[in-house]
Amino acid sequence: MASEKSRVLVLGGTGYLGKRLVKASLREGHPTYVLQRPENCMDINKIQLLLRLKKHGAKFIEGSLSDHESLVRAVKQVDVVISALSSSDISTTATQLQLKIAAAIKEAGNVKRFIPAEFCIDPARHVHDLEPAKTLNVRMMDVRQAIVEANIPYTSIAANCFAGYFVPNLCQLGSLLPPKDNKVSIFGDGNAKAIYVDENDIATYTIKTIDDPRTINKTLHLMPPENIRSQNELISIWEKLTGKKYERSTISGEDYLAIMNGADAIIQFGITHNYPIFYEGGYLKSFELKEGDEEATKLYPDVKYTTVEEYLKRYA
């Protein structure tokens, strides 16, 4: 008889990635729960989304991130906890919430896998980045260390670059849609490679890990080989799809960092988060899997991931 599927609780289940994680979990046949937080009871958009997730088969567990006892009660009802809460909060709020979740999991004592809210470039490799990205990477590593010290089984997901934020706009700043004026800015020489991953694929690979002993206490790197592309390659693919030719102008590393002057905290974070992707030879220049690392497409070759060309076709 086949073993029962793990019961999954998604925290932040109405968010950008969270709703995708809920749907992916349901597709894989997991009893799937979303934390229904009282602080969201007046948010009509989240309520409507919860109802749509319910229609897909999700169930709700009431609880609050600010109420330890209710969080412990929620955690005790499941086998796996996935935090899809925002990890890009410039304040300490995101870190505090992750630590609260870890404390609840430790007290509950029944969770066999915790997936914390990382879902980005592996913070372990970027603790020396520029500020303010450096601070966020250090905080995520602090959370990871707390999870290890609490002896909580975990999997970290290094999702790399969310395609929606980089691919349609050809990595341009200020818009998430393709450029309309046939002009694009090239960061550095435009040849540094990055990894762009469809957000639905991020969710699919994440759910694949939860009952997989090969990923316990490890970092899963999402590296679809057809999506390891340079900015110049993205632009060329878009030109081929649209029949347009784009005028390319180069932005130096110094000028790129100068964009931070007077910008708000979110823009500053974005600039320093992206700097190692486009400059310094690109963050893949010396990348290699190390002990404690696994690669998603090798572990799960059955997953048909979305290529950057397929992603761009949606906007053509």
N, C-alpha and C positions, 0 to 999 in steps of 0.2 A: 504494500500500500504506500502510495506517495506521501511524503511528509507534508504537513499542513504549511501553508504559506504564512510567513511572519505577518503579524499585525503592525501596521505602520501609522505613526502619528506625525503629521507634517505641521510644524509651527511656521506661521506666515503663509498658510495655504492659499490665501487670496492674492498674494503678491505676484510679481512678474515671473519669477521662476517657480514660486510655490504652487501656483495653479497647474503648472506643467508637471511638477513632481506628483501631485495628487492624481492627475489623469494617467501618468505613466505607471504609477503604483497600481491603480485599478486595472489597467490593461494587462499587467503581469499577474493579476488574480489575487493581489494582497487585500485583505480587509484593511481599508484605509480610512483614517480619521483625521479631521481637521480641528485644531483648537479653536473653539468659539469663544472669543474674548469679549467681556462686557464692555470694554472701552471702544469696541467697534459697532456697538448696537445702534448708533445713530448715523452710520456711514452707509447710505443707501446702495452705493456701488458694490461695497463688500458684501452686504446682505444679499443682493441679487446674484452675485457670483457664488456665494455659499449655496444658494438654492440651485444654481446650475450644477455645481459640483455634487450636490445631493442627488440630483436627477441622474448623474452618471454612476451613482452608487456610494459616494462618500458619506461617512457618518460624522457626527459632531460630538466633541467632548468639551464641556464647559470648563473654563479655567482661565486664570489670569497670570501673566508673566510677573506681575507685581505681588502675587499671592502665592507664597511658597507652598503652602499646604494644598491648595487647589492644583498646583502644578504637579506635585508629587502624586496626587490622586489620579491625575490624567495620565501620567507616565506609567503608573502601575497597571494600566489597562492594555498596554501594548508591548511589543517586543523590540521595536525599532523606533528611534526618534530621529527625525530629520529637521534641522533648523534651516528654514529658508528666509530668515529675517535678514534685513539689510546688514551687510558687513562693511559698507562704505561710509558709515557715519563718522564725521570728523571728530565728534565729541567722544567721550568715553562710554556713551550709552550702549552702543553695540557690544562692546566688551563686557559690560556689566550684565547685559541680558544673557549673553552666552554663558557666563559664569553662573548665573542663577539657574539656567537650564541644567548645566553640569551638576550643580549641587542637588537639584531635584532628582536627577537620574541616579546619582550616588546614593541618596537616601532611599529611593525606591528599591534599588538593588536587583531589579529584574530585567533591565534592558540589555539585550545581547549585541546591539550595535547603535552607535550614535554617529550621525553625520553632521558635523558643525557647519555653521554658515561661513564657508570660505568661498568656494565656487569662483576662483579667480586664478591669476598667476600664482604659483606656489609661493606663499609668503616666506617659506624657509630659505628660498633662493634670493629674496629681495629685501632682507633686513638692512641692507646698506644703500637702499635707494635714496633719492632726494626727499626732503620734507615737502608736503605732509604725508606722501605715500609711505615713507619709511615708518612713521609712527603707527599707521594702520597695520602694516605688515608685522611690526613688533608686537602689537596688541593681539593679533591673530595667533602669533606664536605663543604668547602668554596663555591664551585660552587652550591651545593645543597641549601645552605643558601641564596645565591644570587638569585636563582630561586624562593625561597619562598618569599623573600623580594620584588621581582618584581611582585608577585601575578600571576605567570605563573602556570597553571595547569600542573602537572607532574606525572610521574610514574618512580620510580627507580627500576632497575632490578638487583637483587642479584643472579647472575648466578652461583656463586660458582666456581668450577674447570672445565675449558674447558677440555672435555674428551681427545681431541687430544694431549694435552700437558702432560697428566698424565697416561692415561690408556694403550696405546700400549707399552710404555716403562716401564710399571710397576713402575712408579714414579722415574725411574733412571735419573741421571744427565748426560748431555752430548750427549744425543741422543733422538729422538722421535720415534724410532723403538724398537721392542722387543730385549732384550739382546741376543747376539749370542753365548756367552761362557758358558751359563747355570749357571751363577753366578749373584746374585743380592745383592744390598746393602739394608739393612733394617734400616729405620730411627726410632730411639727409639726402642720400643718393637714391632713396626709394627702393633699395634692393634688400634691406634687412627683412628676414623672414619672421612671420608671426603665425600663430595658429588660431583660426577662426572656427567657432563651433556653433551650430544651430542650437538654440535654446531648448528645443524639444529633444534633441539628441543628448544634451547635457542631462536632462531629466531621465531619459531612457537608460543611459549608462549608469547613472547614480542608483537607480532602482535595481539594476542588475547586480550591484555589489552586495546588497544587504543580506543575502543568504549564501554568499560566496566566501568560503574560508580563505581563499587566496588573497582577499583584500582586507582582512582584519588587521587593524593597527598599521595600516599602510596608507600611502598617498596614491590615488589613482590619477594618472595624467591622461587627459583627453587630447590625443594627437592624431586626428584623422589625416593620413598622408596626403590626400588630394587637397586638403585645406591648409597646408603649410605653405603660405604664399607671401610674396612681397607686396608692397603697396603698388609698385609698377605693374605687377601681374594682375592685381585686382582691376586696375584701370584698363589694362589691355583686354581683359575678359569683358568688361562693361562696353568698351568701344566695339568689340566684335558683336556683342548682342544688340547694340543699338545702331550700329553703322555710323556713329559719331566719332569725331577725332577731338581729343581734349588738349588744350594748351597747358603745359606743365611748367610750373615755376617752383624753384627750390627754396626751402626755408632752412636756414642753418640751425644747429643745435642751440646756439646763443639766442637767436631770434625767437626760437620756439619757447625757450624758458622765459623770455622777456614778456610773453603773453600773460604770465602770471601777475605782472605788476598791476596792482589795483583790482585784480579779479577777485570774485568771491571764493569761498573755501572749496566749493565743489569743483569749480574750474581749476583751481590750483591742484587739487587732488588728481583730477583727470590728466593734467599736463605732466605731473611727476610720475603718475602711474604709467603713462604712455611713453615717457622719455626713453626708458631702456628697451622698449619695443622697437622704436624707430631709429634710435641713435646708439652710440657705443657698440656698433657692430650688430645690434639686435640681441635680444635676450636668448636666442637660440644658438648663438655663435659657439658657445662651449657647453651646450646642454647635453647631458647624458643621464640615463636612468641610473640611480644609485640603489644601494640596499634600502629596502623599505618602499621602493617605488614600483608601480605596475603601470602598464599602458593599456588603455581601454580597448582599442581596436584589435589588439593581439589577444586579450582575454575574451573578447566578445566579437569574434569575426562575423557572427550571424546578424549583427546589427547593421542595417543599411543606412549609413549616415547621409545627411544632406551635404552636398558639395557646395563650395562658394558659388560656382556657376549656377547651380540649381537655385540657390538662395537669391542671386541677383536676377534671375528670370522673373521672379515675382514682381519686380519693379520695372522691368523693361516695357 
